């Protein structure tokens, strides 16, 4: 029997890491439903759908490793065969990616002022990734051995390419929109910078994972190391979604509520970085779940007794709030 370290070893590690990240996403989902009970129904439905596809995917990969290491234990020929669950998991991971990336694509649509030339490339990437994943699943289900997977290797590479490209594109567009929305106030700009870092980080891990899976399948084609990273892509998608939804109140709490308050909605920020008149409001809508920058300005007057001419200065305290 050939050593199992380069094959079943990475497969087992991928299942264990996937289970760990699944536990993190479930805890984040519990936190979401306890703290954001007034969120719109479509956000709650999205969370349930992502949890369902993530759960099914974890069950499928768990069955896969159980079948190879327990059910067919002692049968070396079984290690070369394809069990259906290792193929079907690709489809459910594609559903997870479709749901999560659609959420970020909708955010690009809103924040860009519904500009098609910014939204269509993102939508094209996520649709292409899903279609390729469906094609891979349908073709691979008719294959019998791991060696036969070379017939669909091109599709496997395309899945990882589209996943990485889509995440990078979403992060780049969001950062561009946020950069153009800077107001010149120190504290609001500081929060926008944090939002930009957050936008990059939400897609960074999935991009790295997809790229690593792509590299290892090319550099180490006779091992299952690439499967380890591929198993984790869906978990990182679900965790990035939950982290984005759960971070809204913490971003909101970064800014004190004292002083004069003005809300500037990023939805109404033009591509050139200027704001339109409707962007300013003194009251935030109750169910507005988009990103907005609220600038709180508080003026303090100070008297400098050492100055001969009784000069007064003012200091503006500006705060930005993302909601």
C-alpha angles and dihedrals in degrees: 000000000000118000112274097208097095094041119025091023096066089039091056092045090051092053092048094048090044090054091050093052090044089058090052092051092049091052089049090050091053090050090050096053093046096048104031101044092141095057117124117273093247092060091050091047091050091053091051092049093050091047091050096051091043091052093048090048092052090049091050096051091043090054089048095057091041091054094050098042103031114016095045096029111155094019107108093185090061090063090067095050128090117239112208095237093064088058099041091052088069090064096051092046087053089054090053091050091047093053095046097043090047088057091054091043089055088051090053089049093053099040094046091056091254094299109171096202089063098040102041096064090054093047090047091054095051094045091049091050092050095046092050091049091052091049091049092051095048093049097041093052088070093054123094109195139036088246088062090061088081085079090066098033091113090056091049090053092048092054091057093043094052092044093053094041093049093051093047092047093051092049092047094051094046091049091049092051093047092047091053091050096062111129102199093250112124099225096042090049090050091055092046088053089053090050089052091052089048091050090052094046094051090062099029099081095046090048092049091047093049092046092048091050089050093049096046095048088055098040098037106028094157094060135066095230090113089058090060091061094038091056089057099053094082092048091052090050093054093045092049090053094049093044090053094050095043096048096064098089094044089054090047091052092056089082126062116228098225122114131023114336129209124174120214113192116213088210089073097046111114122226091256090062099252124123127234123226096255089059092079120079136155095214128049117226113251097237100031103133098171127101118276134170115225117196116205113194121192121178122209123190119213130190118215108203093188093066115091094214100052096243122190124205133190131212121205116215108200124189129185125207127194115206 
